[in-house]
Structures are given as C-alpha cells and as structure tokens.
C-alpha cells in the first residue's frame, strides 16, 4: 500500500506563513515554466502555430479541479471537526470523573485520584505528542489500564456504574482520536489534484498564447488561486500536525486543576 512520504508530514508541520510562501513559490514556478517554455513550444513565440483554443477546454479542466478540491475539502474539514469534538468529549468525561472522585474519602478516593492523574499525565505528555507520527491506532497505555482496573475494583454501586460509564465514554473518544491520527491521505489524491492544477495552468496559458502580458497576468492569478486551495487543504488534512493542530488544551487545564487540588492544604484523603 502506498503511503505519503515523511517529508510531506514535515511540510505540513511548517508555520503557516512559511507554508503559504512555499506554495506560492512552487506554483509560481510552474506558471513561469508554462509562460516561458511550454506555451511558446506548443503555440510558437507569436502564439499562432496552434490556432485558436476555445476557452471551454481549460474551463472544463478548471471545473474538474474545483470540484475535486471541494470533494476533498469536505471530508478533510469533517475529520478535523471530529478530532476537535473527540478531544472535548474525552476531556469532559475525565473532568466529570474527577468531580465524582472528589466526593470520595479514604484510601479508595486517594487511589482513584492518583490513577486518574497518572492517566491524564500520560495522555497529555506521552501519548498526544505521538499523534503526529502515529501509524497504528493501537497505543500501549499502562496508566489507562491501571485506571480501569482501579474503577473495576470498586464495590458495586451508583458511583461504580457512573465511573465505568465515564471511562467508557473517554475510551471511545480516545479510540476515535487515535484512528484519526493513524489515517493518512492517499498519495493518488494529491497526484491527481496536482495534475489537474498543471493542466489548468497550461490551458490558461494557451488561451493567451498570442499576448505575453495577458498571459503573465492570467497565469499569476490562477497560480495564486491554486496555491490558496492547497493551503486550505494542507492546513487541515492532518488534525494533529501544523499550526491548526488539535491539542489537549482541556486536558492540560484539568491536569493543572488536579495538581493544584493535590497541593492544597485542605486536600486529604488519608
């Protein structure tokens, strides 16, 4: 199975201004090659060798390019929104769990608090940084297993059922997060879009084969438009990479609150 090269992830991790500049330069160079070499080679220096090229030809190619961009953009944004929703749902479940544990006293309450704190620390500091390079949705998480074991060891009752349901909700959100992180866009997607973009540039150049000034202006405008399309796709295609990456902000706040609570003088479970 073909996968995207590692350099693609490195490119997605670039700061947004650098990514925008790189794409503008990349497609600007393609436009320059079309203007300076391809169009004169096909249509001649005066643009008369090819004859008249109807505008409908590049228009159809540009329409195919735009439709394909739209079809790709919708699932990309939906996946990014799902990653954000999963992060919020996971953090909310652990926060409700922490609030329920606060009502417990004695050794059981202390054990549950420590297990939950270790689990959240593991997610924030160990697991989440791995999401950018994750290849499999299965990540070994001993602190989470320890938390589950501690919850299952509680005596049957309302609190046991509540904590078990909250843990299941957090686990479902985590599985969604890991599955999204391990998903890679197929290379054929970017290859086809790139070919259509090049054909669009070539078609626009051939329409203005007899006017160098109009050709430069048209190719410049189209290359900027193509760059903007790729910026939008690249910025959101991997939810855990780049400037708009989904982070564990809510879990960090919860971890900070639990650490503050633990060091507070009134906190005592022994």
C-alpha positions as CSV (number, residue, x, y, z in Angstrom):
1,X,0.0,0.0,0.0
2,X,1.4,3.4,-1.0
3,X,1.8,6.0,1.7
4,X,2.8,9.6,1.7
5,X,6.5,10.2,2.3
6,X,7.8,11.5,5.6
7,X,8.8,14.8,4.0
8,X,5.1,15.5,3.5
9,X,4.5,15.5,7.3
10,X,7.5,17.8,7.7
11,X,5.9,20.2,5.2
12,X,2.5,20.1,7.0
13,X,4.3,21.0,10.2
14,X,5.7,24.2,8.8
15,X,4.4,27.6,10.2
16,X,1.5,28.9,8.2
17,X,3.4,31.9,6.6
18,X,6.2,29.6,5.5
19,X,3.7,27.0,4.1
20,X,1.9,29.8,2.2
21,X,5.1,31.2,0.8
22,X,6.4,27.8,-0.3
23,X,3.2,27.0,-2.2
24,X,3.1,30.4,-3.8
25,X,6.7,29.9,-5.0
26,X,6.0,26.3,-6.1
27,X,3.0,27.1,-8.2
28,X,4.5,30.4,-9.3
29,X,7.5,28.5,-10.8
30,X,5.1,26.2,-12.6
31,X,3.3,29.2,-14.0
32,X,6.6,30.7,-15.1
33,X,7.6,27.4,-16.8
34,X,4.2,27.4,-18.6
35,X,4.6,31.0,-19.7
36,X,8.2,31.0,-20.7
37,X,8.7,27.5,-22.2
38,X,5.6,25.3,-22.6
39,X,3.3,27.8,-24.4
40,X,6.0,29.1,-26.9
41,X,7.0,25.4,-27.5
42,X,3.4,24.4,-28.3
43,X,2.0,27.6,-29.9
44,X,5.1,29.3,-31.1
45,X,6.6,32.6,-30.0
46,X,3.8,34.6,-31.5
47,X,1.1,32.2,-30.4
48,X,-0.1,31.4,-34.0
49,X,1.1,27.9,-34.5
50,X,-1.7,26.2,-32.5
51,X,-4.5,28.2,-33.9
52,X,-7.4,29.4,-31.7
53,X,-8.0,27.4,-28.5
54,X,-11.5,27.6,-27.2
55,X,-11.9,28.8,-23.6
56,X,-14.3,25.9,-22.9
57,X,-11.4,23.4,-22.9
58,X,-9.4,24.9,-19.9
59,X,-12.7,25.9,-18.3
60,X,-13.7,22.2,-18.2
61,X,-10.4,21.3,-16.7
62,X,-10.6,24.1,-14.1
63,X,-14.1,22.9,-13.3
64,X,-12.9,19.4,-12.7
65,X,-10.1,20.8,-10.5
66,X,-12.5,22.9,-8.4
67,X,-15.0,20.0,-8.0
68,X,-12.2,17.7,-6.9
69,X,-10.9,20.2,-4.4
70,X,-14.4,20.6,-3.0
71,X,-14.9,16.8,-2.7
72,X,-11.6,16.5,-0.9
73,X,-12.1,19.6,1.4
74,X,-15.4,18.4,2.9
75,X,-14.1,15.1,4.5
76,X,-10.9,16.9,5.5
77,X,-12.8,19.5,7.5
78,X,-15.2,17.0,8.8
79,X,-12.3,14.9,10.1
80,X,-10.7,17.9,11.7
81,X,-14.0,18.8,13.4
82,X,-14.4,15.2,14.6
83,X,-10.9,15.4,16.1
84,X,-11.8,18.6,18.0
85,X,-15.1,17.1,19.2
86,X,-13.3,13.9,20.4
87,X,-10.7,15.9,22.3
88,X,-13.5,17.9,24.1
89,X,-15.6,14.8,24.8
90,X,-12.6,12.9,26.2
91,X,-11.6,15.8,28.5
92,X,-15.2,16.3,29.6
93,X,-15.5,12.6,30.6
94,X,-12.3,12.8,32.7
95,X,-13.4,16.0,34.3
96,X,-16.7,14.5,35.4
97,X,-14.8,11.6,36.7
98,X,-12.5,13.8,38.7
99,X,-15.5,15.7,40.2
100,X,-17.1,12.4,41.2
101,X,-13.9,11.2,42.8
102,X,-13.6,14.4,44.9
103,X,-16.6,13.2,46.9
104,X,-14.9,10.0,47.9
105,X,-12.8,9.8,51.0
106,X,-10.2,7.3,52.4
107,X,-7.8,5.1,50.5
108,X,-10.2,4.3,47.7
109,X,-10.5,8.0,46.8
110,X,-6.8,8.6,47.0
111,X,-6.1,5.6,44.8
112,X,-8.7,6.7,42.2
113,X,-7.4,10.2,42.2
114,X,-3.8,9.1,41.7
115,X,-4.8,6.7,38.9
116,X,-6.8,9.4,37.1
117,X,-4.0,11.9,37.5
118,X,-1.4,9.4,36.1
119,X,-3.7,8.6,33.1
120,X,-4.2,12.3,32.2
121,X,-0.5,13.0,32.6
122,X,0.2,10.1,30.2
123,X,-2.3,11.3,27.6
124,X,-1.0,14.9,27.7
125,X,2.7,14.4,28.0
126,X,3.3,11.0,26.3
127,X,0.5,9.9,24.0
128,X,-0.6,13.2,22.5
129,X,2.9,14.2,21.2
130,X,3.0,10.8,19.3
131,X,-0.2,11.5,17.3
132,X,1.7,13.5,14.6
133,X,3.7,10.4,13.6
134,X,1.2,7.7,14.7
135,X,0.9,4.8,12.2
136,X,-1.4,2.4,14.1
137,X,-4.5,3.2,16.2
138,X,-3.2,0.9,18.9
139,X,-1.0,2.6,21.6
140,X,0.0,0.8,24.8
141,X,-1.3,2.8,27.7
142,X,-0.5,1.2,31.1
143,X,-1.8,4.2,33.1
144,X,-5.2,3.8,31.4
145,X,-5.3,0.1,32.2
146,X,-4.5,0.9,35.7
147,X,-7.3,3.4,35.9
148,X,-9.8,0.9,34.5
149,X,-8.6,-1.8,37.0
150,X,-9.0,0.6,39.9
151,X,-12.5,1.5,38.8
152,X,-13.5,-2.1,38.3
153,X,-12.2,-2.9,41.8
154,X,-14.8,-0.6,43.4
155,X,-17.8,-2.2,45.1
156,X,-20.9,-2.3,43.1
157,X,-23.0,0.8,43.4
158,X,-24.0,4.0,41.8
159,X,-20.5,5.5,41.8
160,X,-19.0,2.4,40.3
161,X,-21.5,2.5,37.4
162,X,-21.0,6.2,36.9
163,X,-17.2,6.0,36.8
164,X,-17.4,3.0,34.5
165,X,-19.7,4.8,32.0
166,X,-17.4,7.9,32.1
167,X,-14.4,5.7,31.4
168,X,-16.1,4.0,28.5
169,X,-17.0,7.4,27.1
170,X,-13.4,8.7,27.4
171,X,-12.1,5.4,25.8
172,X,-14.5,5.8,22.8
173,X,-13.3,9.4,22.3
174,X,-9.7,8.2,22.6
175,X,-10.1,5.4,20.0
176,X,-11.6,8.0,17.6
177,X,-8.7,10.3,18.2
178,X,-6.1,7.5,17.6
179,X,-7.9,6.3,14.5
180,X,-7.9,9.8,13.0
181,X,-4.2,10.3,13.9
182,X,-3.2,7.0,12.1
183,X,-5.1,7.9,9.0
184,X,-3.0,9.1,6.0
185,X,-4.4,10.7,2.8
186,X,-3.7,8.5,-0.2
187,X,-0.9,9.8,-2.4
188,X,-3.1,9.4,-5.5
189,X,-5.4,12.2,-4.2
190,X,-2.6,14.8,-4.3
191,X,-1.2,13.5,-7.5
192,X,-4.5,13.8,-9.4
193,X,-5.2,17.2,-8.0
194,X,-1.7,18.3,-8.9
195,X,-2.0,17.1,-12.5
196,X,-5.4,19.0,-12.9
197,X,-3.8,22.1,-11.5
198,X,-0.9,21.9,-14.0
199,X,-3.4,21.3,-16.9
200,X,-5.4,24.3,-15.7
201,X,-2.3,26.5,-15.8
202,X,-1.4,25.2,-19.3
203,X,-4.9,25.7,-20.6
204,X,-5.0,29.3,-19.3
205,X,-1.6,29.9,-20.9
206,X,-2.6,28.6,-24.3
207,X,-5.7,30.7,-24.3
208,X,-3.5,33.8,-24.1
209,X,-0.7,32.4,-26.3
210,X,-0.8,35.5,-28.5
211,X,-0.4,38.0,-25.7
212,X,2.6,37.7,-23.3
213,X,1.3,40.4,-21.0
214,X,-2.2,39.0,-20.7
215,X,-0.6,35.5,-20.3
216,X,1.6,36.6,-17.4
217,X,-1.3,38.2,-15.6
218,X,-3.7,35.3,-16.1
219,X,-1.2,32.7,-15.1
220,X,-0.2,34.7,-12.0
221,X,-3.8,35.0,-10.8
222,X,-4.5,31.3,-11.4
223,X,-1.4,30.2,-9.7
224,X,-2.3,32.3,-6.6
225,X,-5.8,30.7,-6.6
226,X,-4.3,27.2,-6.9
227,X,-1.9,27.9,-4.0
228,X,-4.8,29.1,-1.8
229,X,-6.7,25.9,-2.5
230,X,-3.7,23.8,-1.4
231,X,-3.1,25.9,1.6
232,X,-6.6,25.2,2.9
233,X,-6.2,21.5,2.3
234,X,-2.8,21.1,3.8
235,X,-3.6,23.2,6.9
236,X,-6.4,20.8,7.9
237,X,-5.6,17.4,6.2
238,X,-3.8,16.1,9.3
239,X,-5.6,17.3,12.5
240,X,-2.6,16.7,14.8
241,X,0.1,18.4,12.7
242,X,0.7,22.0,11.9
243,X,-0.4,25.4,13.2
244,X,-4.0,24.4,13.4
245,X,-3.3,21.1,15.2
246,X,-5.8,19.9,17.7
247,X,-4.2,19.9,21.2
248,X,-5.1,18.6,24.6
249,X,-5.9,22.0,26.0
250,X,-8.9,20.9,28.1
251,X,-6.9,18.0,29.5
252,X,-4.0,20.3,30.4
253,X,-6.4,22.6,32.3
254,X,-7.8,19.5,34.1
255,X,-4.3,18.3,34.9
256,X,-3.3,21.7,36.3
257,X,-6.5,21.8,38.4
258,X,-5.8,18.3,39.8
259,X,-2.2,19.2,40.6
260,X,-3.4,22.4,42.4
261,X,-6.0,20.4,44.3
262,X,-3.4,17.9,45.4
263,X,-1.1,20.5,46.8
264,X,-3.9,22.5,48.5
265,X,-3.8,22.3,52.3
266,X,-7.4,21.1,52.5
267,X,-6.8,18.1,50.2
268,X,-6.6,15.0,52.3
269,X,-7.8,11.5,51.5
270,X,-6.0,9.6,54.2
